[in-house]
Amino acid sequence: MTPLHLLSGGAAKGLVSALQARFLAQTGLAIEGSFNAVGMMRDQLLAGAPCDVVILTDALITQLTESGHVVAGSARPLGVVKTGIAVKDGAATPLLDNEAQLRQALLSASAVYFPDPVKATAGIHFMNVLKQLGIDVELGDRLRPCPNGAAAMQALSQAGEPGAIGCTQVTEIIFAPGVQLVAALPKAFELATIYTAAVSSRAALPQAAAALIDLLTSEEAAGLRSAGGFEPLPE
């Protein structure tokens, strides 16, 4: 049977994975998901990759709705995802309550792993934070950009440098083996991104696509969304 094709930002991988078995039981369909930087996933959709459901930032879904690439009225928000700092399991956890502590934690790191600074939401933001702190040049040779947040966390987990840290969305940190979430970025540098699911205009299985979105955003999945790092939208 043809699987349901999903193109998604890495932030939703843990949530989708946690609900795959339930979706299969309900529909008889497997999910074939691609998870990467949101800019890359948007580019794949625009290039014609098979896609029934797309999960990207709310801003990108709005753009894709306006351009006709997703079905108008099908978009549903999954929640708010913040960006945080991670260290290897068992490593010392730096204080991150304010700008000074964040700056010190980054300057003290032997290496800093983070997602693509051009196409990944968290990577773009993180580079802007480094520039705001005035340490982007100083950290230059210690920066370790990776294709996406999952790859950054995998690289951090295997890093040989003592004192290495990483930065990506908390949803990717929580589900990554070998690393632990220290905290979200301090309020002044916070990145709180709404992730939204929608049905692709080229969906081969539009009814199943809508069913998956219903499941991802359902009340029964609220606990999984929360445990996976998705926060409710502000009132």
C-alpha positions as CSV (number, residue, x, y, z in Angstrom):
1,M,0.0,0.0,0.0
2,T,1.2,3.5,-0.8
3,P,2.6,5.2,2.3
4,L,1.6,8.7,3.4
5,H,4.4,11.1,2.5
6,L,5.5,13.7,5.0
7,L,7.9,16.6,4.6
8,S,8.7,18.2,7.9
9,G,11.1,20.4,9.9
10,G,13.2,18.4,12.3
11,A,11.3,19.8,15.2
12,A,8.3,17.5,14.7
13,K,10.2,14.2,14.2
14,G,9.9,13.0,17.7
15,L,6.1,13.7,17.8
16,V,5.5,12.0,14.5
17,S,7.5,9.0,15.4
18,A,5.6,8.7,18.7
19,L,2.3,8.6,16.8
20,Q,3.3,6.4,13.8
21,A,2.0,3.2,15.3
22,R,-1.3,4.8,16.3
23,F,-1.8,6.2,12.8
24,L,-1.0,2.8,11.2
25,A,-3.6,1.1,13.4
26,Q,-6.2,3.7,12.6
27,T,-5.6,3.9,8.8
28,G,-3.5,1.0,7.7
29,L,-1.0,3.4,6.3
30,A,2.7,3.8,7.1
31,I,4.3,7.2,7.2
32,E,7.3,7.9,5.0
33,G,8.7,11.0,6.6
34,S,11.6,13.3,5.6
35,F,12.8,15.6,8.4
36,N,15.3,18.3,7.8
37,A,15.9,22.1,8.0
38,V,12.6,23.9,7.2
39,G,14.1,25.7,4.3
40,M,15.3,22.5,2.7
41,M,11.9,20.8,3.2
42,R,10.1,23.8,1.6
43,D,12.5,23.6,-1.3
44,Q,11.8,19.9,-1.7
45,L,8.0,20.6,-1.7
46,L,8.5,23.3,-4.4
47,A,10.7,20.9,-6.4
48,G,7.8,18.4,-6.6
49,A,8.8,15.8,-4.0
50,P,6.0,13.4,-3.1
51,C,4.1,15.0,-0.2
52,D,0.7,14.6,1.5
53,V,1.4,16.5,4.7
54,V,3.9,19.3,5.3
55,I,5.0,20.5,8.7
56,L,6.9,23.8,8.8
57,T,7.0,27.1,10.6
58,D,3.7,28.9,10.6
59,A,5.2,31.7,8.5
60,L,6.3,29.3,5.8
61,I,2.9,27.5,5.8
62,T,1.2,30.9,5.3
63,Q,3.5,31.6,2.3
64,L,2.8,28.1,0.8
65,T,-0.9,28.6,1.3
66,E,-0.8,31.9,-0.5
67,S,1.2,30.3,-3.4
68,G,-1.2,27.4,-3.7
69,H,1.2,24.7,-2.6
70,V,-0.9,23.7,0.5
71,V,-4.6,23.4,0.8
72,A,-6.2,26.6,2.1
73,G,-8.0,26.0,5.4
74,S,-6.1,22.7,6.1
75,A,-3.4,24.3,8.3
76,R,-3.4,23.4,12.1
77,P,-0.8,24.5,14.6
78,L,1.1,21.9,16.6
79,G,2.4,24.3,19.2
80,V,5.3,26.6,20.1
81,V,8.9,25.3,20.0
82,K,11.7,27.1,21.8
83,T,15.4,27.0,21.1
84,G,17.7,25.7,23.8
85,I,21.2,24.8,24.8
86,A,22.3,21.2,25.1
87,V,25.4,19.4,26.6
88,K,26.5,15.7,26.4
89,D,24.9,13.4,29.0
90,G,26.8,13.7,32.2
91,A,28.5,16.9,31.3
92,A,28.5,20.0,33.6
93,T,25.5,22.2,32.9
94,P,26.2,25.9,32.6
95,L,23.9,28.6,34.0
96,L,21.8,30.3,31.3
97,D,19.5,32.7,33.2
98,N,20.7,35.9,31.5
99,E,22.8,37.4,28.8
100,A,26.0,37.4,30.8
101,Q,25.7,33.7,31.6
102,L,24.8,32.7,28.1
103,R,27.8,34.7,26.8
104,Q,30.1,33.0,29.3
105,A,28.8,29.5,28.5
106,L,29.4,30.0,24.8
107,L,32.8,31.5,25.3
108,S,33.8,28.6,27.6
109,A,32.7,25.9,25.1
110,S,35.4,24.0,23.3
111,A,33.1,23.5,20.4
112,V,29.5,24.6,19.5
113,Y,27.2,22.4,17.4
114,F,24.2,23.9,15.7
115,P,22.0,23.5,12.6
116,D,22.5,25.0,9.2
117,P,22.8,28.8,9.6
118,V,21.2,29.5,6.2
119,K,18.1,27.1,6.0
120,A,17.4,26.0,9.6
121,T,15.2,28.1,11.8
122,A,17.3,27.5,14.9
123,G,20.6,27.9,13.0
124,I,19.7,31.2,11.5
125,H,18.6,32.5,14.9
126,F,21.6,31.1,16.7
127,M,24.0,33.0,14.4
128,N,22.0,36.2,15.1
129,V,22.4,35.6,18.8
130,L,26.2,35.2,18.5
131,K,26.3,38.5,16.5
132,Q,24.1,40.2,19.2
133,L,26.5,39.0,21.9
134,G,29.5,40.1,19.8
135,I,31.2,36.8,19.9
136,D,30.6,35.3,16.4
137,V,34.1,36.1,15.2
138,E,35.7,35.0,18.5
139,L,34.0,31.7,18.4
140,G,34.7,31.2,14.7
141,D,37.0,28.1,14.7
142,R,34.9,26.5,17.4
143,L,31.6,26.7,15.5
144,R,30.4,23.3,14.1
145,P,27.4,23.9,11.7
146,C,25.5,20.8,10.8
147,P,22.8,20.1,8.2
148,N,20.0,20.2,10.8
149,G,19.3,20.0,14.5
150,A,19.2,16.2,14.7
151,A,22.6,16.0,13.0
152,A,24.0,18.7,15.3
153,M,22.8,16.8,18.4
154,Q,24.2,13.5,17.1
155,A,27.6,15.2,16.4
156,L,27.5,16.7,19.9
157,S,26.8,13.3,21.5
158,Q,29.9,11.9,19.7
159,A,32.1,15.0,20.2
160,G,35.6,14.3,21.6
161,E,36.1,17.8,22.9
162,P,35.4,18.1,26.6
163,G,33.1,21.1,27.2
164,A,31.3,21.0,23.9
165,I,27.8,22.4,23.8
166,G,25.0,22.6,21.2
167,C,22.1,24.8,20.3
168,T,18.9,23.8,18.5
169,Q,15.2,23.5,19.1
170,V,14.2,21.8,22.3
171,T,12.1,19.2,20.5
172,E,15.2,17.9,18.8
173,I,17.3,18.0,22.0
174,I,14.7,16.0,24.0
175,F,14.6,13.1,21.6
176,A,18.3,13.0,20.8
177,P,20.3,10.2,22.5
178,G,23.4,11.1,24.3
179,V,22.6,14.7,25.0
180,Q,20.5,16.6,27.6
181,L,18.7,19.9,27.5
182,V,20.2,22.5,29.8
183,A,17.6,25.3,29.3
184,A,15.9,27.4,26.7
185,L,17.7,30.5,25.6
186,P,17.3,33.4,28.0
187,K,14.2,35.5,27.4
188,A,16.1,38.3,25.7
189,F,17.3,35.9,23.1
190,E,14.3,33.6,22.9
191,L,13.2,32.0,19.7
192,A,9.6,30.7,20.1
193,T,8.5,29.2,16.7
194,I,5.0,28.0,15.9
195,Y,5.0,24.8,13.9
196,T,2.0,24.1,11.7
197,A,0.8,21.1,9.7
198,A,-1.1,21.4,6.4
199,V,-2.2,19.2,3.5
200,S,-0.2,19.5,0.4
201,S,-2.1,20.6,-2.7
202,R,-0.5,17.6,-4.5
203,A,-1.5,15.1,-1.9
204,A,-2.2,11.6,-3.3
205,L,-4.0,10.8,0.0
206,P,-5.7,14.0,1.1
207,Q,-8.2,12.3,3.5
208,A,-5.4,10.4,5.2
209,A,-3.3,13.6,5.3
210,A,-6.1,15.3,7.1
211,A,-6.5,12.4,9.5
212,L,-2.8,12.5,10.4
213,I,-3.1,16.3,11.1
214,D,-6.2,15.6,13.3
215,L,-4.1,13.0,15.2
216,L,-1.1,15.2,15.6
217,T,-3.2,18.1,16.9
218,S,-5.7,16.0,18.9
219,E,-6.4,16.3,22.6
220,E,-5.3,12.7,23.1
221,A,-1.8,13.6,21.7
222,A,-1.5,16.7,24.0
223,G,0.7,14.8,26.5
224,L,3.0,13.7,23.7
225,R,3.2,17.2,22.3
226,S,4.1,18.6,25.8
227,A,6.6,15.8,26.5
228,G,8.2,16.4,23.1
229,G,8.8,20.1,23.7
230,F,5.7,21.6,22.0
231,E,4.1,24.3,24.2
232,P,0.5,25.5,23.8
233,L,0.0,28.6,21.7
234,P,-0.3,31.8,23.9
235,E,-3.9,32.8,24.6
